Amino acid sequence: MSQEQTLYTTKEAAKLLNISHRTLDQFRCKGGGPKFIKFGNRCVRYSYGDLTNWIKDKTMCSTSEAAMARDAS
């Protein structure tokens, strides 16, 4: 299975993003995080593509760009 096809658990995705798994839990409840896949009541997975796309969406070129993005949301 290629990395593009790999599905990550919340803890694995958090480790890949270098954030807490609790932060991903909060993103799922409140929004603002990467897309996720839910199988049943408890099984949540993240695709590598969705994680990398989320990172790209969060990439800024300057602090003023980041401030404009924050103010728009």
Protein Blocks (a to p, Z undefined) as FASTA:
>chain_A
ZZklpccdfklmmmmnopafklmmmmmmngoiacdddehjklccddfklmmmmmmmmpcf
bfklmmmmmmmZZ
